[in-house]
Amino acid sequence: MRIGREDINIYNVEEIAELFGVNRMTVYRWNKNGLLRLKKIGKRYYAQKKDLETLLDR
C-alpha cells in the first residue's frame, strides 16, 4: 500500500511555510504567539493538519 500526502496528518515547518507562502521564521512566530501549535519530535517541529485548518479559519 502506498501512502500519499493526503494520508499524512502532520507537516513540518518547511512544508507549512511553503503551503502558506511565508518564511519559516513566520511559522515559528505563529507558534510563539499562539496562532499555531507546533510539537517537537526529535529535533524538528511539526503541526497537525487540524491545527493548520484552525489557523485558516481565523
Secondary structure, DSSP 8 states (H G I E B T S, - for coil): ----GGG--EEEHHHHHHHHT--HHHHHHHHHTTSS--EEETTEEEEEHHHHHHHHH-
